[in-house]
């Protein structure tokens, strides 16, 4: 076996060991389908049922059912259209979006909070945010402290709407069963309180940035050449990278769902879902890193560590911009996912094309390859 393959094997083994150490250090317990602890990503699948979720994460996505409460600090929290939460939601996050059903109260603090048209909240809604858009149904009352508060045409509130906002927009079609009152005393009191301590809205953003930076450092340190090639795909072929990323984002979940309809495919689908979740996280980091590299190239600078910081910190700041921030993050994700897929394909082809009896790479050549990255 050539030293290139041996080096690749060592890197994979090293990444596996580092990942296991990190997971053992930060991952909590999952007992009786309840989550407690910290993780990069927490995903409740469409066919999964959890008793409760309590922890800190970069991303929390609920596509299935949580019969109890969710209490979390995260970068992003999303209850999708198929998601159901039987209890309350208390969250501090950079972005919170609810499109599904919540049986209890929702108390959240975030940069951007969106209650979609398909959302159904049986209890009260208490929000502290820079931007709040309410387009779904809230059976109880709404209390909101925000820079901008939009009450959309499909919004339906059973009780009162009390708010403190620099900008308040109410569509004529919005239905409110009680009164709509501006209350300047709300201020910082809006949003969740965990125990005796209120969590500021930036906690989730900072934590999400930290775990993404940590993953980025691991990737760049262990796979410098591979990471440089991913960034190169984004810079040289952005349209192709984005197109492949969009195709993967659509096709992979479809394949995983199809596998669920076969007995043999069920375990493959479950393993594939976990693998795709990890891949998506890596793609987010690679996409932002690649754009950071491109931005530095405009200033004739090449430094992968600086590019990582510029990309991730830049997108953490852009994420605070309503709507536009989310769109830019999506573009970076698609670019990263597509470039990652293209680079993996190239690596596989190159490995297959390499002669089994080829000469071994010298130490000087190996060091030169790493330095070039």
ABEGO torsion letter per residue (X at the ends): XBAAAAAAAAAAAAAAAAAAAAAAAABBBBBGGBBBEBBABBBBBAABBBABBBEBBABBBBABBBABBBBBBBABBBBBAABBBABBBBBBBABBBBABBBABBBBBBBABBBBBAABBBABBBBBBBABBBBABBBABBBBBBBABBBBBAABBBABBBBBBBABBBBBAABBBABBBBBBAAAEAABEBBBEABBBBAAAAAAAAAAAAAAAAAAAAAABAAAAAAAAAAAAABAAAAAAAAAAAAAAAAAAAAAAAABAAAAAAAAAAAAAAAAAAAAAAAAAAAAAAAAAAAAAGBBBAAAAAAAAAAAAAAAAABBGAAAAAAAAAAAAAAAAAAAAAAAAAAAAAABBAABBBBBAAAAAAAAAAX
